[in-house]
Amino acid sequence: MADYIIRATAAQGQIRAFAATTKDMVEEARRAHNTSPVATAALGRLLTAGAMMGIMMKGEEDILTIKIEGNGPIEGLTVTADSKGNVKGYVFNPSVMLPPNAQGKLDVGGALGLGVLSVIKDVGLKEPYIGQTILVTSEVAEDLTYYFATSEQTPSSVALGVLMNRDNTVGQAGGFILQMMPGAEETVIEKLEQKIKELTSITALLDKGDTPEMILDHVLGEFGWEVNEKLPTQFFCNCTKDRVEKALISVGKKEIQEMIDDGKTIEVNCHFCNKNYAFTVEELEELLNRAV
């Protein structure tokens, strides 16, 4: 499999870990939305995190949505993932161009600006779980680390990276999420914190072609870690013409009649994959008959 996630445990179950390689997924998103390099990096980081956080959910039908809304030129990002490794997402303003930041890297923090991170988990209950935190750096990984600590009370370390080629295609993408389980020994926590500090950046590891297994071995090598699961992950949108038809029917007879009166074929765009669905006047008349 090209893109995949591994789920692992270490230190006799005191640490749980997720690591992913997501180059194809992020490139697919870049192509679908024609994103600028900085928008690709921002969306790629959140897609990678969404894929790993999605498989943390238990139910077959569970859906995770992560939204970032900021006052920077990108304005925001939305990513949705399921528990099977499928993820999709979009950037509010995909064509943003910014000069590099002080470190000479893509300025994701500047593109997002100050704002709010929301995590919505729909796990089949009457109301979805919603956790919200402020953006602490707007670089995505640190914001999710802060979210886990404050909203889920789970000490975590999140690392996410997207490397662009000179032709603006995606060269590498991936990341990891490490979490301390309840009751973890203080010595294990301190040792892991030290190990994370010593780690070179995730982009440096991705740049030299490290796999998710190699990345986790860098951090968890001395903790006796083991892979529990390896599963494919992909950019996947479940939109279909049938689903769009149902959405159109739900807007009501009056609105559909107005579209028919215009006498033109309409196009409905899916935000998540940027696909357009065309409906002729004849098709709209058919939908009108089915509308309540």
N, C-alpha and C positions, 0 to 999 in steps of 0.2 A: 504494500500500500504506500502511496506517495505521502499524503498527509495523514498523520495519526496522533493519537493521544495515548500516553501510558498512565495508568493509575498504580501507585506504589505505596508501600508502607515501610517504615524503618524504625529502628530502636524498639523492637518488640511492640510495634503498634502505637508508640508514643508520637510518631510523626506520620502524617499522611501527605502524599505528594502527587502532583499531576504535572506532566510535561508534554509539550506538543510541538510538532513541526507543521507549519501552516502556509508554506510558500504558495502552493497551488490555489488554496482557498483565497488568499489575499490578492493574488494575481487575477483570479476570476472576478472578485469584487471590483478591482481596479478597472478591468475591461468593461464590466457591466455599467459602471457609473462614470467612467472616463475621469477618474480622480487625479488631481495634481499630486506631486510627490508628498507634500506635507499632509494632504487629506488621506492619501493612501496609507501613510504611516499611522495616522490617528485611527482610522477605521480598522486597519490591520491589527493594531494592538488590541482594540476592543473586541474584534471578531475572535482573536486567539483566546482572550480571557473568557469570552462568552461560551466558546466551545468547551473549555475546561470546566467552567462553572455549570454548564448545562448537564454534563454527565455526573455532577454531584447529586442531581435530583434522582429520586427513586422511581417515580411513576412513568409508565409508557407515554401518557398523555401530558405530562408536566411540561410547562413552557416557562422559560426564563427570558425576561426582557431587561436590558441595561440601557439606560438613557443618560447622556451627558448633555446638559444645556449650559452654554457659557456666553460671555459677552465678547468673545473674540470673533474674528472674521468667519470662522467655520460655523459658528452659531450652535452647532450641536451634532450629535451622533445618536443613532438608535441601532441596537443589535438584538436579535431574537434567536434563541437556541432551544433545542429540545434535548432530551436525555439520551439521544442516540448518536450524537456527534454532528448533527445538521445545524448549520448556523447561517444567518443572513443578516444584512444590515445596510445602512445608507448614511451618507453625510448630508447635512442640511445644505451646505454650500461647497460642492465638490471641487470647484475650480480655484480655490484660494491659493495664492502664491505668496510666500514670505521669504525674506533672506534667512540664512542659517542663524542659529542661536550663538551664544558666546563660545560654546564648545565646538562650533563648526558643524553642528548636526541639524537635522530637520526640526524646526521649531514648533513641535506639537503643542507645547505649553502656551506659547504666544498665540497659536491659531485658535485654541479653545478659550483662553482667558479665564476670568473668574466665573464660578458657577456652581452647579449642583449635579451630583451623581445620584441616580435613582436605580434601584434594583427591584424589579417586580417579579415575584414567583407565583405563577398560577398552577397550583397543585390540586385542583379539583374541589377546593373548599368554596363556600359561598362567596367569600371575599379573598382576593389575592393578597399575599404578603407584600408589603412595600417598605423598603428601607432606603433612607435618604441621608446623604452626607454632603458636606461642602467639598469642592475640589481643593486639595491641599497643594498640589504642584501643577495640575492640569496635564501631566505627562502620562496619565492613565494608570500605569502600574502602581505608583505610590498612592494614587487616589483609591484604588481597589484595596490595597493593603490597609488603608485607613478605614475604609468601609467595613472590612471583615472585623477589625478590632472594635469599632464602635457600634455597628449595627448587629453583628452576629456574635460579638464577644469571643472571637476566635483569633488568637495571635497568628498572623500569617505573614508570608513574604511573597510578593508577586513580582515577577520579572517578565517583561514583554519587549520584543524587538522586531523591527521591520527594516531590512536593508534594501535599498533601491539600486538598480543597475543604472549605468550612464544613460541608457535609452528610456529611463523612467519605468521600466518593467520591474517586477519584484524579484530581487536576488535571493533573499532568505527571509523567513519569518518564523517566529515561534516564541516559546516562553515556558515559565513554570509557575506553579502555585504550591508553596510548602505551608503546612498548617500543623500547629501543635494540638494534640488531642487533650481533652480534659484529664487532669491528673499527671501530666508529664513531669518528670523529675527536673528540678532546677538545673542540675548539672548538664542534662541533655539540652535544655533550652539555651543555656549559656554557650555550650559547645557549638550548637547549630548557628546561633547568632554570630559567633566568631567566624565560622566557616563561610557564612554568607558575606561577611565583610571582606574576606580574603578573595572572594570570587571576582574574576574580571567581568566586565559587562556581558550581559546576555548576547548583545550584538557581536561582541568579539568571538564568543563561542560559536554562534551561528555562522559567522564569517569564515571560520576555519572548518565548517562542515560538521560540527558536532551533532550527533543524533540526540533525541530526547533521553535515551538511556545513558549516553556519555555525559550529558549535562547533569543528570541526577547523580551520576557516579562522582562527579566533581564535588558535589555538595554533601551527598549522603554516603559516600564510599566507606567511611569508618563507622557508620551506624548499623551496618548489617541490613541493607535494604533489599526488598524483593518486589518484582513486578506482579501486580494482582490481575491486571487486565490491559490489553492493547486493543484499541478500536479505531477504525477509520473516522476521519472527520472531513467535512466538505462544506463549501458554500452551496446552499440548496434552498431554493424558494419553492414553496408548495402552491403558488398561485396557478390557477387554470382559468380558462374562459368560463367554465361552469361556475366557479366561485365568484368571478367578477359579475356574471349574470345575476347571481343571488344578491350581490351587493347593490346592483342597479335596481333590482326589483324592490329592495328595502327602502329606496329613497322615496317611493310613492308615485301614484298615478300622475299627479299634477306635474312633477318634475320630468317624468318620462314623456308626458304629452308635449311639454315645452321643447324637449330635444327633438321630438318627431316634427313639431311645427317648424323648426329650423330647416328641416329638409336636407340635412347633411349627415354623412357618416361621422360618428363620434369616435374618439380614441380615449381609452381609459388606461392610465399608466400605473404600474405597480411600483411603489416607492422602493421596495426592497431589492428588486432585481432589474428595475428600469425597463421591463418588458411592456409593450403597448398592445392592447386588445381593441380591435376595431369592431364596431357595431353599426350595421347599415340601418336605414330607416325601417326596412321590412323587419329586421331582427328586433328593433325597438318596439315596433307595433306588437310583435309576438310577446315581448316582455310585459307590455302594457296590459295585455289580456290576462297575464298571470299575476299581475300586481294586485294587492288588496286595496 
